Amino acid sequence: MPANESASSGQKTGKKKGRRARLVVIALVLAVVAGVAFGAYWSVSTVRASLPQTKGSIQLDGLAGPVDVRRDSNGIPQVYASSDEDLFMAQGYVQAQDRFWEMDVRRHMTSGRLSEMFGKSQVETDEFLRTLGWHHVAQREYDTKLTPETKKYLQAYAKGVNAYLEGKDGADVSVEYAALGFTNDYKIEKWTPVDSVAWLKAMAWDLRGNMQDEIDRSLMHSRLGPKQIQDLYPDYPYDLHKPIVEEGGLAAGSKTYDPEGSSVQEQSGTGAGTGTGTGIQAGTGTEAGTGTANGIAGGGSTAGGLATQMSGLSDVLDKLPDAIGPNGNGIGSNSWVVSGDHTTTGKPLLANDPHLAPQLPSVWYQMGLHCRDVSAKCQYDVSGYTFSGMPGVIIGHNQDIAWGMTNLGADVTDLYLEKIQGDGYQYGGKVEPFKTRKETIKVAGGEDKTIVVRETNNGPVVSDRNDELGKVGQEAPVGSAAPDRADGYAVSLRWTALSPGKSMDAVFALNKAKNFQDFRKAAADFEVPSQNLIYADTEGNIGYQAPGKIPTRAKQHDGTLPAPGWDPEYRWTGYIPQSALPYEYNPERGYIVTANQAVTDSKYPYELTKDWGYGARSQRINDLIESKLKDGGKISTEDMRTMQLDNSSEVAKMLTPKLLKIDVTDPYVREAQELLEGWDYTQDADSAAAAYFNAVWRNILKLAFGDKLPKELRVEGSCINVPPADKTGPVDDPDARVRECGERAADAAQPDGGDRWFEVVRNILDDEDNDWWQSPSTRTDSETKTRDQLFARAMEDARWELTAKLGKNIDSWSWGRLHRLQLDNQTIGTDGPGFMQWLLNRGPWELGGGEAAVNATGWNAAGGYGVIWVPSMRMVVNLGDFDKSKWINLTGASGHAYSPNYTDQTEKWVKGELLNWAYSEKAVEARTENDLVLKP
């Protein structure tokens, strides 16, 4: 018996035993719960009631013919049908079997109806989501934009979901509904096609680009001057990190991109103003300068109003549930493709691992959708990663091509300050009336709440949704030409996803594309979210396309700060033509890497964004590929997997030599410093050196930058003594200082330690007397004036921090003990009763990897070392033989906490292992454990 078959058999037996053991434990716990609080309600039958049927047959009204659903030992379904409608109806049915609770929560989020499920605690969130109006936009999209074919598939999918729900109570669908029943008489509604379309809005929101950077830059003006803010948002390092597309551009006067042509550089946008400083003390606003950007003055005592406005908005954003991950610096993904000329298979290899928030169940759902005979009646033979609640496959391959995605990061959002006047707002010297609508929020266990949503010509007024944002303070930092500020300013949001689009059409077009021409045509409809799309086909071709609906702006508006909404000069001027968006096809170098770095060089004539990822991960992948190809080497599937697990720390390579040169006299600190001697910069879970270095890095950031940022950016509860924001006198006067505590959630605070901060530090590293290295004295530490003084203090602080966290004996230290992954159910597992959290949640696991490593197990340096985003799945597609492709999910196929497939892939994911990915019917049949026939 082949090794893989033997392993599968043993795994199967172990899973059965594990399932029985888990059910016994759950039964005991629930029996205790029942005896204490809930009587006979919680029984084993309650817990097991929603286990889906995966064998035998089920009759479904609406099917035209029988559909086979074959599941392997990991519960991954492969669906076989004879018509498109049957295929997508079955997809809806099967996803609802495994993940309906997740789907239901998602649709309540996208429609701003979480309060109907979870009560008054979600009213504020619903108010904001109703203001954005995702569901309204999705309805317009469905009514006016999508093709009849796409609508037909969405209707079939909804029919399948509802067929599963037919005749079932909540407890029959998922144990979470049984728990919800203790406080809520919630009844499940039928699924609609618009519920599926709206999910794309949530996906786009979490990948919306630089909106948080726009807010953060605005908040920085209360403490820092324009030059200092520019230091913290440096230019992309083109000299060090390659863009995705290394050649090509637009010929003069052309709007068509030529991958072999040349670009004409155009001036676009303006900087954050000018200003100089002679020192940066924690909290001082005395050097804020007087420059302007986007019509908003920067600096010092004039920034209080905008700080209040932006802080309130940031607070609202922090409270919103993440659909697929936290938005901010560091979040991203890896994908790369290597031509068959450079692989051991002679055909392309394509890898992808999107970095998203860890969720339980995983945001991804693995699935195969197969037409028994591909024809005009049944057009699909596709396999890959789907979103529960949406038909089709998002990332994967069909019989001809494979594709992957990473976030392009295009600037598709702008905040506008709006001058309110009566029942309208000022624009172009006139008062325009608001467009309004009423929204009624139903609240479980409480009274309904009605809100009025106001919209300007820029978009919804998001500042209406928070009391703190109702008015701006008397000192709103705007240019001298701004209208009177007596009543304050509101804030509106313009965002491409708030206009109906055709992204749902693009999903189906990608799923059946046969060549690069089809692929590019499909990409043209993938308007939001704007993604880097990589490509490979069985003919040996590789490619890349940057799609998206990306706005163009007037030169005075670069999208980095809120703009004056009353000035027509700051309106969007249009969108980059699809034909002008960058692409590559079979580049001479033989590979393409996308990892959220700059798409093109600085000569590209359109402004995609000012806020790229800074390219640490992408350049590391480039370097790994080039090292393998050196002297004619070839890359294998295993090489691709190994690259995905690369733990190397780029910032450690830069800083460690400097840290080792510091003369440390304290023997305990010296003992920790010695860990760095001979360290290879890899961040394995068992590495003590990685633990110590990352603690040093965290403390460098805190001393050099964190303590100088405004409270709105610093982590909640971190308190320091600083001068008042409007203080203009000597900052050394102790009596002039006030106690000021941070206000931001730990996973969103700054400095987060992402590769933007790598570049900030690199730019000043050799300037040993730079003002950023100055740090004031405390009760236990003297002030620092130079780089090495601050580094020495950071090394000492790190030693004692890890002593407190990991113990005095450095032999017991390891990175994994600090850097742990906890998987929590996103609803009841997070805020529900303790026994439900025990039932639904899993972990922790000790991980290697780190921030901006290829193995991007991200953490926020301001908030701690815990894992806040991960490679949410990993895949390597072999275009020479699809059955030799590999994949893994973060959790498992099932959303049922007592299923053997709830987290059965997690342990393998932690170890960096991949599962065999069956595609052909023969390979699927060989791995089938359970076969269900859906009959008409």
Number of C-alpha atoms within 10 A of each C-alpha: 6 7 8 10 12 11 11 16 13 11 14 17 12 12 18 12 12 14 16 13 12 16 16 13 13 18 19 14 17 24 18 14 17 15 13 9 10 14 13 13 16 21 19 16 12 17 22 19 15 21 18 18 13 19 14 10 16 15 12 19 12 15 21 14 13 19 25 20 25 23 22 19 19 23 23 20 27 26 26 24 26 21 24 23 24 28 28 27 28 32 30 29 23 24 28 26 23 25 21 24 21 23 21 20 16 23 23 17 26 28 22 27 25 27 24 23 24 20 18 21 12 20 21 18 22 25 26 22 21 26 25 26 20 25 25 17 20 28 17 15 21 23 13 12 17 19 13 11 13 20 18 15 21 27 22 27 30 28 27 29 26 19 22 20 21 10 8 12 14 21 19 19 24 26 26 21 21 19 17 17 15 10 13 16 14 14 12 15 9 14 22 18 23 23 24 26 27 27 25 21 25 23 18 21 22 19 29 26 25 25 24 20 19 19 23 24 24 24 27 28 29 32 32 31 29 28 20 24 21 18 17 19 17 16 15 21 16 15 6 11 18 21 25 26 22 16 18 20 28 25 15 11 7 13 16 15 22 20 19 15 11 16 22 15 15 12 10 16 18 16 17 23 19 17 19 13 15 8 15 23 25 25 27 28 29 25 22 28 22 16 19 20 24 23 21 24 23 31 28 25 21 23 29 22 23 29 28 20 27 26 23 20 21 20 16 17 15 16 12 16 16 19 23 22 23 24 23 21 25 23 26 30 27 26 27 29 27 29 26 25 16 22 19 15 18 17 23 31 31 29 28 29 28 23 27 28 24 26 24 26 26 27 22 22 26 24 25 28 27 26 22 18 15 14 12 9 12 18 19 27 22 26 27 25 23 20 23 27 28 25 29 30 23 22 23 26 29 24 19 17 26 33 28 29 26 23 26 29 26 29 26 25 22 25 25 25 26 25 24 23 14 10 11 18 22 19 18 11 11 10 16 16 17 18 14 12 11 12 16 13 21 21 20 20 15 11 11 14 13 12 15 15 22 20 21 23 17 20 21 25 24 24 26 22 23 17 9 16 23 18 21 24 21 16 16 23 25 23 16 10 8 14 17 10 16 13 14 23 29 21 29 25 23 21 23 23 23 20 14 21 22 21 25 27 20 20 21 20 21 29 28 20 21 17 18 19 10 13 26 24 16 22 25 20 21 25 22 28 28 27 23 28 25 28 28 32 26 20 14 18 21 29 24 29 22 25 30 26 24 26 22 22 20 16 14 16 23 24 28 28 24 26 26 26 25 24 18 11 16 20 20 15 11 12 14 18 17 21 16 19 24 24 26 22 19 17 18 7 11 18 23 27 25 32 32 28 27 28 26 22 19 16 15 21 20 22 21 21 20 20 24 21 25 30 26 27 30 28 22 21 24 17 12 15 23 14 11 15 15 9 8 8 14 18 21 19 20 12 15 22 20 14 16 24 21 22 23 22 25 20 24 22 14 15 18 18 12 15 21 15 10 15 11 17 8 9 9 16 17 17 14 23 24 12 19 20 13 8 16 13 20 20 28 22 22 17 21 22 26 29 25 24 27 23 24 27 21 25 24 25 20 22 21 25 23 25 24 23 24 27 27 25 25 27 25 18 14 16 15 18 16 24 27 19 23 18 17 15 11 11 19 12 9 11 8 15 18 14 10 17 18 20 19 23 19 22 23 25 24 28 25 28 25 25 21 25 22 19 22 17 21 14 14 16 16 11 13 14 14 16 19 24 26 22 25 15 10 10 5 6 11 13 15 19 17 17 23 18 18 22 23 19 22 22 27 20 19 24 23 17 16 21 15 10 11 18 13 14 12 18 12 12 22 23 27 23 22 22 24 21 22 17 25 21 24 19 17 19 21 15 12 16 11 12 12 18 17 14 17 26 21 20 11 13 18 20 22 27 27 30 30 32 26 27 27 30 27 28 27 25 28 26 21 17 24 22 26 26 27 27 25 25 23 25 27 28 29 27 27 19 13 23 18 17 22 21 24 24 27 27 28 25 27 27 27 28 23 21 23 23 22 23 26 20 19 22 13 16 20 14 11 15 18 20 17 16 23 23 25 15 13 10 15 19 16 12 18 19 16 16 19 18 18 21 16 14
